[in-house]
Amino acid sequence: MSKVFMITGVSAGGLGRAFATAALDAGHTVVGTVRDPAQLAEFEAIAAGRAFGRVLDVTHLDRIAPVLAEVEETFGRIDVLINNAGYGVKGVFEETPLDTFRHQFEVNVFGTIAVTQAALAGMRARRAGHILFITSMGGLRAFPGLSAYHGTKYALEGIADALRMEVQPFGIHVTSVEPGSFRTDFAGRSMTRVPRRITDYDTTFDPIRQLRFDRDGYQVGDPAKAAKAILTLIEAAEPPGHLILGEDALRLVRAARQSIDDEIEAWEKVSVSTGYPDGAAVG
């Protein structure tokens, strides 16, 4: 059955474009957002009559509700919302300006919240819908030099987990998708790099930055196959709350989770030592 997709961030070279192309190839209708009006015609040409572009910068919060309302009115519904718009900041925590942290959260978190809130009323009224948060393996584990980015992705994971329980009674599914390294522009032109200045971090961070730079364009993940996985997810009668994409992501997330489990076990006695002797539970 044909669905109406709304995907934020469908500029060429990113996962959003791959998701949109796969959905269009499968016969769905896709409304994709771009920040640059010059990209509208190119996107709509992918599938004339089923690919529709809308100009939207998710940091312009006052524009989000009107755009979503117009999409609902024009197409009658939004069946699938894919929150894909976002970018990354690479930099040592101590060197990253507060304004850089703030903008990272404005785009990746608050923009996503606003888009999702604007789509929920229609889905709730129809008692149907699927909301996808494109987070990252970096929403489930952390690496040095990405504190701002990880902060946003961890935030989205928590928001999605709570939202999932709130809207499940209305027939709305919520899935967090955690991609690993895919061959997109994310690590290239889409990445903001904080200038280095504190030499104490050179030994730790400079090799990591160089390695990430060297691997750009050689990532193991194929965006087209990620998009195919998303379609499989959308078609599932009982979709998962989380879908990790990529062998690298699966391996690295599992290792991080095992490390946490080991730490919990090692400190279990301290964890349980903090209660009152009578063990009475107040709330």
ZADO-661392 format. One record per residue (C-alpha): residue number from 1; residue in three letters; x negated, y negated, z. Coordinates in pm, whole numbers, plus 50000, padded with zeros to 5 digits. Example, Ala and Ser with C-alpha at 12.3 -4.5 7.8 and 13.67 -1.06 7.14 Angstrom:
BEGIN
<atom lolo="1" lumse="ala" px="48770" py="50450" pz="50780"/>
<atom lolo="2" lumse="ser" px="48633" py="50106" pz="50714"/>
//
This chain:
BEGIN
<atom lolo="1" lumse="met" px="50000" py="50000" pz="50000"/>
<atom lolo="2" lumse="ser" px="49864" py="49661" pz="49901"/>
<atom lolo="3" lumse="lys" px="49773" py="49431" pz="50191"/>
<atom lolo="4" lumse="val" px="49698" py="49063" pz="50231"/>
<atom lolo="5" lumse="phe" px="49348" py="49012" pz="50368"/>
<atom lolo="6" lumse="met" px="49216" py="48687" pz="50508"/>
<atom lolo="7" lumse="ile" px="48837" py="48684" pz="50534"/>
<atom lolo="8" lumse="thr" px="48637" py="48393" pz="50671"/>
<atom lolo="9" lumse="gly" px="48300" py="48327" pz="50510"/>
<atom lolo="10" lumse="val" px="48307" py="48486" pz="50163"/>
<atom lolo="11" lumse="ser" px="48014" py="48299" pz="50009"/>
<atom lolo="12" lumse="ala" px="47801" py="48500" pz="49767"/>
<atom lolo="13" lumse="gly" px="47522" py="48702" pz="49926"/>
<atom lolo="14" lumse="gly" px="47693" py="48788" pz="50254"/>
<atom lolo="15" lumse="leu" px="47889" py="49073" pz="50405"/>
<atom lolo="16" lumse="gly" px="48210" py="48871" pz="50375"/>
<atom lolo="17" lumse="arg" px="48177" py="48869" pz="49996"/>
<atom lolo="18" lumse="ala" px="48115" py="49244" pz="49997"/>
<atom lolo="19" lumse="phe" px="48425" py="49300" pz="50211"/>
<atom lolo="20" lumse="ala" px="48633" py="49082" pz="49981"/>
<atom lolo="21" lumse="thr" px="48510" py="49251" pz="49664"/>
<atom lolo="22" lumse="ala" px="48585" py="49599" pz="49798"/>
<atom lolo="23" lumse="ala" px="48934" py="49496" pz="49910"/>
<atom lolo="24" lumse="leu" px="49004" py="49343" pz="49568"/>
<atom lolo="25" lumse="asp" px="48872" py="49653" pz="49390"/>
<atom lolo="26" lumse="ala" px="49113" py="49858" pz="49601"/>
<atom lolo="27" lumse="gly" px="49407" py="49650" pz="49479"/>
<atom lolo="28" lumse="his" px="49456" py="49424" pz="49779"/>
<atom lolo="29" lumse="thr" px="49507" py="49047" pz="49783"/>
<atom lolo="30" lumse="val" px="49228" py="48848" pz="49947"/>
<atom lolo="31" lumse="val" px="49228" py="48493" pz="50077"/>
<atom lolo="32" lumse="gly" px="48868" py="48398" pz="50143"/>
<atom lolo="33" lumse="thr" px="48730" py="48086" pz="50305"/>
<atom lolo="34" lumse="val" px="48426" py="47891" pz="50192"/>
<atom lolo="35" lumse="arg" px="48278" py="47564" pz="50315"/>
<atom lolo="36" lumse="asp" px="48177" py="47437" pz="49973"/>
<atom lolo="37" lumse="pro" px="48466" py="47354" pz="49734"/>
<atom lolo="38" lumse="ala" px="48232" py="47426" pz="49443"/>
<atom lolo="39" lumse="gln" px="48244" py="47796" pz="49534"/>
<atom lolo="40" lumse="leu" px="48622" py="47829" pz="49502"/>
<atom lolo="41" lumse="ala" px="48645" py="47894" pz="49129"/>
<atom lolo="42" lumse="glu" px="48363" py="48149" pz="49137"/>
<atom lolo="43" lumse="phe" px="48531" py="48344" pz="49415"/>
<atom lolo="44" lumse="glu" px="48876" py="48337" pz="49256"/>
<atom lolo="45" lumse="ala" px="48731" py="48458" pz="48927"/>
<atom lolo="46" lumse="ile" px="48643" py="48792" pz="49089"/>
<atom lolo="47" lumse="ala" px="49006" py="48902" pz="49053"/>
<atom lolo="48" lumse="ala" px="49234" py="48641" pz="48897"/>
<atom lolo="49" lumse="gly" px="49575" py="48640" pz="49063"/>
<atom lolo="50" lumse="arg" px="49458" py="48836" pz="49371"/>
<atom lolo="51" lumse="ala" px="49151" py="48642" pz="49492"/>
<atom lolo="52" lumse="phe" px="49235" py="48306" pz="49643"/>
<atom lolo="53" lumse="gly" px="48990" py="48064" pz="49799"/>
<atom lolo="54" lumse="arg" px="49047" py="47814" pz="50075"/>
<atom lolo="55" lumse="val" px="48802" py="47549" pz="50193"/>
<atom lolo="56" lumse="leu" px="48747" py="47582" pz="50565"/>
<atom lolo="57" lumse="asp" px="48464" py="47502" pz="50802"/>
<atom lolo="58" lumse="val" px="48553" py="47686" pz="51122"/>
<atom lolo="59" lumse="thr" px="48395" py="47409" pz="51331"/>
<atom lolo="60" lumse="his" px="48668" py="47174" pz="51207"/>
<atom lolo="61" lumse="leu" px="48915" py="47308" pz="51459"/>
<atom lolo="62" lumse="asp" px="49196" py="47073" pz="51360"/>
<atom lolo="63" lumse="arg" px="49198" py="47223" pz="51009"/>
<atom lolo="64" lumse="ile" px="49229" py="47587" pz="51108"/>
<atom lolo="65" lumse="ala" px="49596" py="47609" pz="51210"/>
<atom lolo="66" lumse="pro" px="49721" py="47420" pz="50899"/>
<atom lolo="67" lumse="val" px="49518" py="47642" pz="50667"/>
<atom lolo="68" lumse="leu" px="49641" py="47961" pz="50832"/>
<atom lolo="69" lumse="ala" px="50001" py="47832" pz="50828"/>
<atom lolo="70" lumse="glu" px="49975" py="47755" pz="50456"/>
<atom lolo="71" lumse="val" px="49838" py="48104" pz="50387"/>
<atom lolo="72" lumse="glu" px="50123" py="48264" pz="50582"/>
<atom lolo="73" lumse="glu" px="50378" py="48054" pz="50393"/>
<atom lolo="74" lumse="thr" px="50223" py="48119" pz="50051"/>
<atom lolo="75" lumse="phe" px="50168" py="48493" pz="50085"/>
<atom lolo="76" lumse="gly" px="50433" py="48578" pz="50341"/>
<atom lolo="77" lumse="arg" px="50195" py="48744" pz="50584"/>
<atom lolo="78" lumse="ile" px="49837" py="48818" pz="50684"/>
<atom lolo="79" lumse="asp" px="49795" py="49193" pz="50727"/>
<atom lolo="80" lumse="val" px="49421" py="49198" pz="50792"/>
<atom lolo="81" lumse="leu" px="49210" py="48918" pz="50940"/>
<atom lolo="82" lumse="ile" px="48835" py="48965" pz="50912"/>
<atom lolo="83" lumse="asn" px="48646" py="48716" pz="51127"/>
<atom lolo="84" lumse="asn" px="48320" py="48715" pz="50936"/>
<atom lolo="85" lumse="ala" px="48208" py="48349" pz="50929"/>
<atom lolo="86" lumse="gly" px="47894" py="48293" pz="51132"/>
<atom lolo="87" lumse="tyr" px="47519" py="48256" pz="51125"/>
<atom lolo="88" lumse="gly" px="47213" py="48330" pz="51336"/>
<atom lolo="89" lumse="val" px="46962" py="48127" pz="51534"/>
<atom lolo="90" lumse="lys" px="46614" py="48267" pz="51576"/>
<atom lolo="91" lumse="gly" px="46399" py="48115" pz="51849"/>
<atom lolo="92" lumse="val" px="46249" py="48157" pz="52193"/>
<atom lolo="93" lumse="phe" px="46506" py="48077" pz="52463"/>
<atom lolo="94" lumse="glu" px="46292" py="47810" pz="52633"/>
<atom lolo="95" lumse="glu" px="46225" py="47636" pz="52301"/>
<atom lolo="96" lumse="thr" px="46584" py="47638" pz="52173"/>
<atom lolo="97" lumse="pro" px="46757" py="47299" pz="52221"/>
<atom lolo="98" lumse="leu" px="47089" py="47294" pz="52400"/>
<atom lolo="99" lumse="asp" px="47257" py="47141" pz="52094"/>
<atom lolo="100" lumse="thr" px="47138" py="47440" pz="51889"/>
<atom lolo="101" lumse="phe" px="47296" py="47677" pz="52141"/>
<atom lolo="102" lumse="arg" px="47613" py="47468" pz="52135"/>
<atom lolo="103" lumse="his" px="47647" py="47472" pz="51756"/>
<atom lolo="104" lumse="gln" px="47582" py="47846" pz="51748"/>
<atom lolo="105" lumse="phe" px="47875" py="47894" pz="51985"/>
<atom lolo="106" lumse="glu" px="48095" py="47643" pz="51800"/>
<atom lolo="107" lumse="val" px="48066" py="47844" pz="51479"/>
<atom lolo="108" lumse="asn" px="48041" py="48204" pz="51596"/>
<atom lolo="109" lumse="val" px="48273" py="48193" pz="51897"/>
<atom lolo="110" lumse="phe" px="48507" py="47894" pz="51910"/>
<atom lolo="111" lumse="gly" px="48573" py="47896" pz="51536"/>
<atom lolo="112" lumse="thr" px="48654" py="48265" pz="51553"/>
<atom lolo="113" lumse="ile" px="48883" py="48213" pz="51852"/>
<atom lolo="114" lumse="ala" px="49074" py="47937" pz="51675"/>
<atom lolo="115" lumse="val" px="49122" py="48139" pz="51355"/>
<atom lolo="116" lumse="thr" px="49240" py="48442" pz="51550"/>
<atom lolo="117" lumse="gln" px="49484" py="48243" pz="51762"/>
<atom lolo="118" lumse="ala" px="49628" py="48087" pz="51447"/>
<atom lolo="119" lumse="ala" px="49689" py="48430" pz="51292"/>
<atom lolo="120" lumse="leu" px="49836" py="48599" pz="51597"/>
<atom lolo="121" lumse="ala" px="50185" py="48449" pz="51601"/>
<atom lolo="122" lumse="gly" px="50272" py="48590" pz="51259"/>
<atom lolo="123" lumse="met" px="50126" py="48930" pz="51337"/>
<atom lolo="124" lumse="arg" px="50307" py="48943" pz="51668"/>
<atom lolo="125" lumse="ala" px="50638" py="48848" pz="51506"/>
<atom lolo="126" lumse="arg" px="50595" py="49126" pz="51248"/>
<atom lolo="127" lumse="arg" px="50467" py="49370" pz="51512"/>
<atom lolo="128" lumse="ala" px="50183" py="49461" pz="51278"/>
<atom lolo="129" lumse="gly" px="49834" py="49352" pz="51185"/>
<atom lolo="130" lumse="his" px="49465" py="49429" pz="51216"/>
<atom lolo="131" lumse="ile" px="49205" py="49184" pz="51342"/>
<atom lolo="132" lumse="leu" px="48837" py="49256" pz="51285"/>
<atom lolo="133" lumse="phe" px="48558" py="49076" pz="51464"/>
<atom lolo="134" lumse="ile" px="48232" py="49111" pz="51273"/>
<atom lolo="135" lumse="thr" px="47990" py="49099" pz="51561"/>
<atom lolo="136" lumse="ser" px="47655" py="49278" pz="51531"/>
<atom lolo="137" lumse="met" px="47452" py="49553" pz="51686"/>
<atom lolo="138" lumse="gly" px="47326" py="49240" pz="51862"/>
<atom lolo="139" lumse="gly" px="47657" py="49229" pz="52045"/>
<atom lolo="140" lumse="leu" px="47574" py="49559" pz="52213"/>
<atom lolo="141" lumse="arg" px="47199" py="49523" pz="52265"/>
<atom lolo="142" lumse="ala" px="46947" py="49239" pz="52264"/>
<atom lolo="143" lumse="phe" px="46609" py="49164" pz="52106"/>
<atom lolo="144" lumse="pro" px="46356" py="48891" pz="52189"/>
<atom lolo="145" lumse="gly" px="46398" py="48561" pz="52008"/>
<atom lolo="146" lumse="leu" px="46771" py="48582" pz="51944"/>
<atom lolo="147" lumse="ser" px="46921" py="48467" pz="52274"/>
<atom lolo="148" lumse="ala" px="47161" py="48213" pz="52121"/>
<atom lolo="149" lumse="tyr" px="47285" py="48460" pz="51861"/>
<atom lolo="150" lumse="his" px="47319" py="48743" pz="52113"/>
<atom lolo="151" lumse="gly" px="47511" py="48515" pz="52346"/>
<atom lolo="152" lumse="thr" px="47775" py="48456" pz="52080"/>
<atom lolo="153" lumse="lys" px="47804" py="48818" pz="51976"/>
<atom lolo="154" lumse="tyr" px="47826" py="48947" pz="52333"/>
<atom lolo="155" lumse="ala" px="48098" py="48687" pz="52390"/>
<atom lolo="156" lumse="leu" px="48298" py="48809" pz="52090"/>
<atom lolo="157" lumse="glu" px="48271" py="49168" pz="52210"/>
<atom lolo="158" lumse="gly" px="48427" py="49077" pz="52543"/>
<atom lolo="159" lumse="ile" px="48698" py="48863" pz="52384"/>
<atom lolo="160" lumse="ala" px="48789" py="49142" pz="52143"/>
<atom lolo="161" lumse="asp" px="48801" py="49405" pz="52416"/>
<atom lolo="162" lumse="ala" px="49045" py="49199" pz="52623"/>
<atom lolo="163" lumse="leu" px="49253" py="49095" pz="52321"/>
<atom lolo="164" lumse="arg" px="49284" py="49457" pz="52210"/>
<atom lolo="165" lumse="met" px="49465" py="49547" pz="52532"/>
<atom lolo="166" lumse="glu" px="49689" py="49239" pz="52515"/>
<atom lolo="167" lumse="val" px="49820" py="49293" pz="52162"/>
<atom lolo="168" lumse="gln" px="49829" py="49673" pz="52144"/>
<atom lolo="169" lumse="pro" px="50197" py="49676" pz="52256"/>
<atom lolo="170" lumse="phe" px="50279" py="49464" pz="51948"/>
<atom lolo="171" lumse="gly" px="50133" py="49709" pz="51699"/>
<atom lolo="172" lumse="ile" px="49829" py="49490" pz="51635"/>
<atom lolo="173" lumse="his" px="49489" py="49660" pz="51612"/>
<atom lolo="174" lumse="val" px="49165" py="49488" pz="51713"/>
<atom lolo="175" lumse="thr" px="48828" py="49627" pz="51606"/>
<atom lolo="176" lumse="ser" px="48478" py="49499" pz="51671"/>
<atom lolo="177" lumse="val" px="48245" py="49588" pz="51384"/>
<atom lolo="178" lumse="glu" px="47875" py="49602" pz="51473"/>
<atom lolo="179" lumse="pro" px="47654" py="49600" pz="51162"/>
<atom lolo="180" lumse="gly" px="47284" py="49669" pz="51174"/>
<atom lolo="181" lumse="ser" px="47041" py="49531" pz="50916"/>
<atom lolo="182" lumse="phe" px="47203" py="49485" pz="50576"/>
<atom lolo="183" lumse="arg" px="47056" py="49342" pz="50259"/>
<atom lolo="184" lumse="thr" px="47229" py="49002" pz="50270"/>
<atom lolo="185" lumse="asp" px="47127" py="48638" pz="50304"/>
<atom lolo="186" lumse="phe" px="47175" py="48651" pz="50682"/>
<atom lolo="187" lumse="ala" px="46804" py="48666" pz="50765"/>
<atom lolo="188" lumse="gly" px="46715" py="48431" pz="50479"/>
<atom lolo="189" lumse="arg" px="46887" py="48103" pz="50399"/>
<atom lolo="190" lumse="ser" px="47162" py="48164" pz="50656"/>
<atom lolo="191" lumse="met" px="46922" py="48181" pz="50951"/>
<atom lolo="192" lumse="thr" px="46829" py="47876" pz="51160"/>
<atom lolo="193" lumse="arg" px="46471" py="47899" pz="51287"/>
<atom lolo="194" lumse="val" px="46372" py="47700" pz="51593"/>
<atom lolo="195" lumse="pro" px="46024" py="47541" pz="51563"/>
<atom lolo="196" lumse="arg" px="45755" py="47699" pz="51778"/>
<atom lolo="197" lumse="arg" px="45569" py="47482" pz="52031"/>
<atom lolo="198" lumse="ile" px="45491" py="47680" pz="52351"/>
<atom lolo="199" lumse="thr" px="45177" py="47885" pz="52292"/>
<atom lolo="200" lumse="asp" px="45244" py="48118" pz="52586"/>
<atom lolo="201" lumse="tyr" px="45501" py="48296" pz="52367"/>
<atom lolo="202" lumse="asp" px="45275" py="48339" pz="52064"/>
<atom lolo="203" lumse="thr" px="45160" py="48692" pz="52146"/>
<atom lolo="204" lumse="thr" px="45514" py="48820" pz="52205"/>
<atom lolo="205" lumse="phe" px="45718" py="48630" pz="51952"/>
<atom lolo="206" lumse="asp" px="45503" py="48550" pz="51649"/>
<atom lolo="207" lumse="pro" px="45458" py="48915" pz="51539"/>
<atom lolo="208" lumse="ile" px="45832" py="48971" pz="51579"/>
<atom lolo="209" lumse="arg" px="45916" py="48664" pz="51370"/>
<atom lolo="210" lumse="gln" px="45671" py="48770" pz="51099"/>
<atom lolo="211" lumse="leu" px="45807" py="49125" pz="51092"/>
<atom lolo="212" lumse="arg" px="46164" py="48999" pz="51049"/>
<atom lolo="213" lumse="phe" px="46050" py="48765" pz="50774"/>
<atom lolo="214" lumse="asp" px="45867" py="49046" pz="50594"/>
<atom lolo="215" lumse="arg" px="46168" py="49278" pz="50610"/>
<atom lolo="216" lumse="asp" px="46408" py="49020" pz="50466"/>
<atom lolo="217" lumse="gly" px="46533" py="49160" pz="50136"/>
<atom lolo="218" lumse="tyr" px="46428" py="49513" pz="50229"/>
<atom lolo="219" lumse="gln" px="46692" py="49593" pz="50490"/>
<atom lolo="220" lumse="val" px="46817" py="49950" pz="50485"/>
<atom lolo="221" lumse="gly" px="47189" py="49868" pz="50483"/>
<atom lolo="222" lumse="asp" px="47390" py="49849" pz="50159"/>
<atom lolo="223" lumse="pro" px="47666" py="49582" pz="50186"/>
<atom lolo="224" lumse="ala" px="47886" py="49767" pz="49935"/>
<atom lolo="225" lumse="lys" px="47880" py="50079" pz="50154"/>
<atom lolo="226" lumse="ala" px="47957" py="49868" pz="50462"/>
<atom lolo="227" lumse="ala" px="48260" py="49732" pz="50277"/>
<atom lolo="228" lumse="lys" px="48373" py="50084" pz="50188"/>
<atom lolo="229" lumse="ala" px="48351" py="50173" pz="50558"/>
<atom lolo="230" lumse="ile" px="48569" py="49873" pz="50641"/>
<atom lolo="231" lumse="leu" px="48837" py="49995" pz="50401"/>
<atom lolo="232" lumse="thr" px="48827" py="50338" pz="50564"/>
<atom lolo="233" lumse="leu" px="48873" py="50165" pz="50899"/>
<atom lolo="234" lumse="ile" px="49168" py="49958" pz="50774"/>
<atom lolo="235" lumse="glu" px="49342" py="50265" pz="50635"/>
<atom lolo="236" lumse="ala" px="49314" py="50466" pz="50959"/>
<atom lolo="237" lumse="ala" px="49638" py="50526" pz="51148"/>
<atom lolo="238" lumse="glu" px="49448" py="50492" pz="51477"/>
<atom lolo="239" lumse="pro" px="49147" py="50269" pz="51408"/>
<atom lolo="240" lumse="pro" px="48866" py="50256" pz="51665"/>
<atom lolo="241" lumse="gly" px="48804" py="49964" pz="51893"/>
<atom lolo="242" lumse="his" px="48440" py="49961" pz="51782"/>
<atom lolo="243" lumse="leu" px="48268" py="50063" pz="51460"/>
<atom lolo="244" lumse="ile" px="47888" py="50057" pz="51439"/>
<atom lolo="245" lumse="leu" px="47759" py="50028" pz="51083"/>
<atom lolo="246" lumse="gly" px="47416" py="50156" pz="50988"/>
<atom lolo="247" lumse="glu" px="47181" py="50429" pz="51106"/>
<atom lolo="248" lumse="asp" px="46950" py="50169" pz="51254"/>
<atom lolo="249" lumse="ala" px="47231" py="50011" pz="51455"/>
<atom lolo="250" lumse="leu" px="47353" py="50349" pz="51580"/>
<atom lolo="251" lumse="arg" px="47005" py="50451" pz="51692"/>
<atom lolo="252" lumse="leu" px="46917" py="50121" pz="51859"/>
<atom lolo="253" lumse="val" px="47254" py="50079" pz="52034"/>
<atom lolo="254" lumse="arg" px="47243" py="50433" pz="52166"/>
<atom lolo="255" lumse="ala" px="46892" py="50376" pz="52303"/>
<atom lolo="256" lumse="ala" px="47001" py="50054" pz="52475"/>
<atom lolo="257" lumse="arg" px="47308" py="50218" pz="52629"/>
<atom lolo="258" lumse="gln" px="47099" py="50509" pz="52754"/>
<atom lolo="259" lumse="ser" px="46859" py="50264" pz="52916"/>
<atom lolo="260" lumse="ile" px="47148" py="50097" pz="53098"/>
<atom lolo="261" lumse="asp" px="47289" py="50434" pz="53209"/>
<atom lolo="262" lumse="asp" px="46946" py="50533" pz="53343"/>
<atom lolo="263" lumse="glu" px="46917" py="50206" pz="53533"/>
<atom lolo="264" lumse="ile" px="47265" py="50244" pz="53682"/>
<atom lolo="265" lumse="glu" px="47177" py="50591" pz="53804"/>
<atom lolo="266" lumse="ala" px="46843" py="50479" pz="53946"/>
<atom lolo="267" lumse="trp" px="47009" py="50200" pz="54147"/>
<atom lolo="268" lumse="glu" px="47331" py="50382" pz="54234"/>
<atom lolo="269" lumse="lys" px="47259" py="50395" pz="54608"/>
<atom lolo="270" lumse="val" px="47210" py="50019" pz="54621"/>
<atom lolo="271" lumse="ser" px="47524" py="49964" pz="54414"/>
<atom lolo="272" lumse="val" px="47745" py="50161" pz="54654"/>
<atom lolo="273" lumse="ser" px="47581" py="50020" pz="54968"/>
<atom lolo="274" lumse="thr" px="47771" py="49691" pz="54954"/>
<atom lolo="275" lumse="gly" px="48112" py="49790" pz="55092"/>
<atom lolo="276" lumse="tyr" px="48267" py="49759" pz="55435"/>
<atom lolo="277" lumse="pro" px="48221" py="50068" pz="55655"/>
<atom lolo="278" lumse="asp" px="48592" py="50151" pz="55662"/>
<atom lolo="279" lumse="gly" px="48603" py="50148" pz="55281"/>
<atom lolo="280" lumse="ala" px="48931" py="49955" pz="55278"/>
<atom lolo="281" lumse="ala" px="49020" py="49812" pz="54940"/>
<atom lolo="282" lumse="val" px="49182" py="49468" pz="54948"/>
<atom lolo="283" lumse="gly" px="49261" py="49422" pz="54579"/>
//
